[in-house]
């Protein structure tokens, strides 16, 4: 049975988030040794989604464990081992597209600049594992949009996103899904942003 993957980004941090030097976070690619953080991540993701009223469902532990074991996740924690943040990537259409998803920061570590650091690490992981892929993000969060812009993402239409039915299946858990369906999946409240490595190379 396929697990539905939510590929949108939850902006559970302030849009004016500032970097603080008072936190010495460890941010790295997640491995099997980090599996024991999964319950904390799932619980906080669900609580944050409910608090924001986004309609985004909590991610099943099985999905996060799969992402961790496949080397498709970034995790952050404090030097004393306390979980601080997480994000993962997903590929679509045989690696033509890759999404940066599930960005979440523990409440006590928001407003520290951690979200931006995890976002960059997640983007770097996407480029390392799928160097030719189009990297995309769907979000309603201003903070994520700013981070995407800084990384070279550009706003695009929904027609430039994957045509994978499983990809669109994820939207059914969102309270805005009726809007998406009424517009024949051509538009919604989320802003679609895309990073094209070919355009980036041409401009560098």
Residue, then its C-alpha position, 0 to 999 in steps of 0.5 A: x500500500x502506498x503512503x500518501x506523502x504531504x509535499x507542502x511546507x508548513x511555515x511554523x515559524x515567524x516570517x521575520x525570523x532572525x538568526x541567533x548565535x545563542x543556539x549551537x544546533x547540529x543539522x545533518x542528514x538523518x540516518x537510522x540512528x535518528x529514528x527514535x525522534x519520529x514520534x516527537x516530529x509527528x506529534x509536533x507536525x500535527x499540533x502545528x497544522x491544527x493550530x494554523x488551520x491548514x488542513x494538512x494531516x499529520x505524517x504517519x511514522x512509517x513515512x518519516x522512518x522510510x525517508x530517514x532510512x533512504x537518506x531523504x531527510x534533514x534533522x536538527x537537534x541540540x548538542x545534548x540530543x534534544x530534537x529541534x527541527x526536521x524536513x524531508x524530500x520526495x521525488x516525482x515522475x521518476x526523478x524529474x521533480x523533487x519536493x522539499x516538504x514537512x519543514x517543522x521546528x520545535x516550538x522552543x526553537x522558533x525565531x532562532x533562524x533554525x528553519x532557514x538553516x534546515x531549509x538550505x540543508x534540505x535544498x542542498x540534499x535535493x540537489x545532491x541526490x537529484x542534480x538534474x531535477x526541478x525542485x519545487x515548493x508549495x506553500x502559503x507561508x511568507x517565510x518559506x517564500x522568502x527562503x525559496x526566493x533566496x535559494x533561486x526559486x521562482x513563482x510558477x503556475x500549477x501547470x509546471x508542477x508534477x502531473x502525478x495523481x498521487x502528488x495531487x492526492x495529497x491535497x485532499x486533506x487540505x481545507x482549501x481542496x474545494x478551491x483547487x478542484x473548482x479551478x481544475x487543479x490550475x490554481x489555489x491559495x498555495x504559491x507554487x515555486x520552482x528551482x530550475x538547475x538549468x536556468x541557474x547554471x546559465x545565469x551563474 
